[in-house]
Every structure is written in structure tokens, then in C-alpha cells.
Amino acid sequence: MKKFAFAMACATILSGCLAIPPRDTTPEMRDDYLAAVASVGCVMRSEKQYLPVELQAGLTREQAVALTEYHLASGKAEKLPGDQGVKLMTGACA
């Protein structure tokens, strides 16, 4: 059991470093996420932006957060100053 937990921790660390898309998302889901984020102005600060993104893209909150983290890790999004949210910089938001 300890080996499994260690392997999962390593996989989590590596996926952030290598910017691997979340396992439970498809290319279509990732495209829908990009379109949905663009529809809210490319910036996600609060529930006001996250909820429409989730609904439009058909994602759970966990999937939306994981995709946001993926884009941050890959340099396709940036954290806004003062912890004011995240700005996407790819797709229609480029």
C-alpha cells in the first residue's frame, strides 16, 4: 500500500512538471473547456466564472480545476497578481 501511495505522489508531481492533461478528460472536453473559458472573458476569478465554464463544457468542478492547473503547468495560463484568479492565454484567449 505504501508503494502505491508513493507511486501516486510521484505521478502527481511529474504530471504537474510535464503538463500532462488530466486523465479523466478527453480532447473534446479540453476543447470545450477552452471555448467556455473564452466565453467568460478568459479570466476565472470566482464562482461567477467557474460555474458557467463547468456547465458549458460539461465538466465537474474537479475537472475544471484540473484543466486550469494543467494550463498553468504548461504555461498556457497565468495566475493573476494578488491571487485574483487565472487568465488563460491559449486558443481564443491567445
C-alpha positions as CSV (number, residue, x, y, z in Angstrom):
1,M,0.0,0.0,0.0
2,K,2.8,2.4,0.8
3,K,4.4,1.7,-2.6
4,F,1.1,2.6,-4.3
5,A,0.8,5.9,-2.4
6,F,4.4,6.8,-3.2
7,A,3.8,6.0,-6.9
8,M,0.7,8.1,-6.9
9,A,2.5,11.0,-5.3
10,C,5.3,10.7,-7.9
11,A,2.8,10.6,-10.7
12,T,1.1,13.7,-9.4
13,I,4.3,15.6,-9.1
14,L,5.5,14.5,-12.5
15,S,2.2,15.3,-14.2
16,G,2.5,18.9,-12.9
17,C,6.1,19.2,-14.2
18,L,5.4,17.6,-17.5
19,A,2.0,19.3,-18.0
20,I,0.1,16.1,-18.8
21,P,-3.7,16.6,-19.4
22,P,-5.9,15.2,-16.6
23,R,-6.6,11.5,-17.1
24,D,-10.3,11.8,-16.8
25,T,-10.6,14.3,-19.7
26,T,-10.9,13.8,-23.4
27,P,-9.6,16.1,-26.2
28,E,-13.2,17.2,-26.8
29,M,-13.6,18.1,-23.1
30,R,-10.4,20.1,-23.2
31,D,-11.6,21.9,-26.3
32,D,-15.0,22.6,-24.7
33,Y,-13.1,24.0,-21.6
34,L,-11.1,26.4,-23.8
35,A,-14.3,27.6,-25.6
36,A,-16.1,28.0,-22.3
37,V,-13.3,30.0,-20.6
38,A,-13.2,32.2,-23.7
39,S,-16.9,32.9,-23.3
40,V,-16.4,34.3,-19.8
41,G,-13.6,36.6,-20.9
42,C,-10.6,34.3,-20.5
43,V,-10.3,35.1,-16.8
44,M,-11.6,32.9,-14.0
45,R,-11.8,34.6,-10.6
46,S,-14.7,33.2,-8.8
47,E,-17.8,31.0,-8.9
48,K,-19.2,33.6,-11.4
49,Q,-16.8,32.3,-14.0
50,Y,-16.1,28.7,-12.9
51,L,-19.8,27.7,-12.9
52,P,-20.5,28.8,-16.5
53,V,-17.3,27.1,-17.6
54,E,-18.3,23.8,-15.9
55,L,-21.9,24.0,-17.3
56,Q,-20.9,24.9,-20.9
57,A,-18.1,22.3,-21.1
58,G,-20.0,19.6,-19.2
59,L,-17.3,19.3,-16.6
60,T,-17.2,18.7,-12.9
61,R,-15.6,21.2,-10.6
62,E,-12.6,18.9,-10.1
63,Q,-12.2,18.5,-13.9
64,A,-12.3,22.3,-14.4
65,V,-9.8,22.9,-11.7
66,A,-7.5,20.1,-13.0
67,L,-7.7,21.6,-16.5
68,T,-6.8,25.0,-15.1
69,E,-3.9,23.5,-13.2
70,Y,-2.8,21.8,-16.5
71,H,-2.8,25.0,-18.4
72,L,-0.9,26.8,-15.6
73,A,1.7,24.0,-15.6
74,S,2.1,24.1,-19.4
75,G,2.4,27.9,-19.5
76,K,-0.9,28.4,-21.3
77,A,-2.4,30.2,-18.3
78,E,-1.1,32.6,-15.7
79,K,-2.0,33.4,-12.1
80,L,-3.2,37.0,-11.8
81,P,-1.4,39.3,-9.3
82,G,-2.7,39.2,-5.7
83,D,-4.3,35.8,-6.1
84,Q,-7.0,37.4,-8.2
85,G,-7.7,34.3,-10.4
86,V,-6.3,32.8,-13.5
87,K,-6.0,34.1,-17.1
88,L,-6.0,31.7,-20.0
89,M,-3.6,32.5,-22.8
90,T,-4.3,29.9,-25.4
91,G,-7.0,29.1,-28.0
92,A,-9.4,32.1,-28.4
93,C,-7.7,33.7,-25.4
94,A,-4.3,33.9,-27.0
